[in-house]
Amino acid sequence: MLPAALALWAHATRDVVHAPTIHDPLAGALIAAAGLVIVAAGMLALWRRGGGLPMNAFPPPRFVSGAIYSLIPHPIYGGFILACAGVAVATGSPSGLWLVTPTVALGCAALVLGYELPDLRRRFGPALNSPWLPAIRPGAPTLIERLRIYFVVLLPWVVVFELIGFLGPAPGSISTWLPIERHLAIIEVTELLYASVYLVVLAAPLLIRSPAALRLFAMRALGAMALVFPLYLLLPFYVPPRPVMATTIFAPLMLLERTPISGVGAFPSFHVVWACIAASALGHGAPWKKVLAWSWAILVAASCATTGMHSIADIVAGFAAYGIVVNLPRIWKAILRAAEHIANSWKEWRFGPVRIINHGAYSGAGAAVGIVIIDTLLGPGREVLSISICLCSLIGAVLWAQWVEGSPALLRPLGFYGGMIGAMAGSIAAFPLHVSLWSAFAAVCIAAPWIQSLGRLRCLVQGCCHGHAAESVPGICYTHPRSRVCRLAHLDGVPVHATPVYSILWNVLVGAALFRLFALGAPAAFLCGVYLLLSGSGRFVEEAYRGEPQTRVIAGLRFYQWIAIACVVAGAAITCVRGSAPLPAFAPRPTTILLAFACGLLTWFISGVDFPESNRRFARLT
């Protein structure tokens, strides 16, 4: 049923997704066939080696790391994604290639991270390592460990990089060339240095001498892909290579580099990133190796400018991206320290029967930012609609949480999904104002990730939306006696997953993606659908690591994981809607700021002011 549903989805969105078409029946058929072979090999390995069926409801009793699993992680999912892409190429379906296939990949990743990985760790131990990354041990890497890097790292990089380039420059793209750079001479002989990065990176898995260095090479490459590829899609930069005079024997090689898609994925320069990653791995050991490897990397970076392929800004950004990737563990620890500080920062002030809690300020700030976005996108004269959305979202948040988790201990919880349903209900005010309902919905969806990101800071202080005990990754400790983590879950002093932080980071990415689609003129209904697809996928994963005792578990999944699945299905259906217009571009107005302040103040009162001595419904926040 799933393949048929995906085919119908691609057909229904054929007039909605406007992207370049790749139509090659033979190549597409071969890609799809290869994907199906990989799927079959994965199923066979689970049956023979795992002693079970490839079904999440009835998982194999034995962990499988051999056969096809020794080369390709999650071959059933990977093969299915490949088959989807192959069908899209064979039929020439832009929607199948650029919407359906990425959504399938995202869904598979969410299923692995949000269900299978926690389940594997429960059944086989929290120290379970990824078999597709080299283990840290003495000696040299095995041949299979070296070959695995090509399937896990290098091949996916080539595919994704080429696909991003095939999208071409977006309308309104900005060049990063400085005026002075246009007059710099091109040194054609340095093309040898520029092209050498392909050979060195391709040979690196075979040349690296220790499993630890090979593992670090793979992890840094995957981290760079996770950082840089979204930047290529989100930032409006296009850096066309400078023209070549073709005066030396190196000119043909330079012209070979200058393809119609050159310059699409240029900021940051992946040439620089790859050179640094390779140098750090190949320079491991003797000092002379480090000097030689890093000298080569610096020359490669210089050749990016001397060949006219990259601007100085691209090169600097490439070094910055590598610096971020190398320091990701330190950055993550710093984020966790900051989150832990906020989580234990509860403060309250009493004025007779009234209590003011400091965490309400975060919700108020989120509401204010959200209203600025919504009211700006709706345009002048629609303030009544913005007010309706704000009031109804607050009512919905309170009523939803009462239904899901209200109790004598939680008289006034607030629920995000209730707030979204309320905001959609409040959007009905669009009709008398002659505003498209889809435009109102889209404005809410564009604002929602930023509202939720700031609101999650309140979650940290209050202790709601907290994670369960963290065994295999660093966590944060709650110690304040007012926190729900200490009062209800009794996890005080226990490192738990920083699920509010997970949510913040994902919502920032979702918010940036929606703003980019808005800037590109995506239809309002399509924006709503994409929001539900992305938000639902992220929430499914987040819920797997949450530890609130009051959340029900239904058929092996937490209640909100089922809600997340429903959001993904609804998002796919909404992307099929035709005829909705793009949102117009407006600028914030003075009335927008005043309205945002008023809505933020009201939200602060609802979420940060209560009456702790009262037992009436809605009286107490905690």
Buried (B, 14 or more C-beta within 10 A) or exposed (E): EEEEEBBEBBBBBBEBBEEEBBBEEEEBBBBBEBBBBBBBBBBBBBBEBBEBEBEEEEBBEEBBBEBBBBBBBBBBBBBBBBBBBBBBBBBBBBBBBBBBBBBBBBBBBBBBBBBBBBBBBEEEEEEBEBBBBBEEEEEEBBEEBBBBBBBBBBEBBEEBBEBBBBBBBBEEBEBBBEEEBEEEEBBBEBBEBBBBBEEBBEEBBEEBBBBBBBBBBBBBBBBBBEBBBBBBBBBBBBBBBBEBEEEBEBBEBBEEBBEEBBBBBBBBBBBBBBBBBBBBBBBBEEEEBBEBBBEBBBBBBBBBBBBBBBBBBBBBBBBEBBEBBBEBEEEBEEBBEEBBEBBBEBEBEEEEEEBBBBBBBBBBBBBBBBBBBBBBBBBEEBBEBBBBBBBBBBBBBBBBBBEBBBEEEBBBBBBBBBBBBBBBBBBBBBEEBEBBBBBBBBBBBBBBBBBBBBBBBBBBBBBBBBBBEBEEEEBBBBEBEBBBBBBBBEBBEBBBBBBBBBBBBBBBBBBBBBBBBBBEEBBBBBBBBBBBBBBBBBBBBBBBBBBBEBBEEEEEBBBBBBBBBEBBBBBBEBBBBEEBEBBEEBEEBEEBBEBBBBBBEBBBBBBBBBBBEEEEEBBBBB
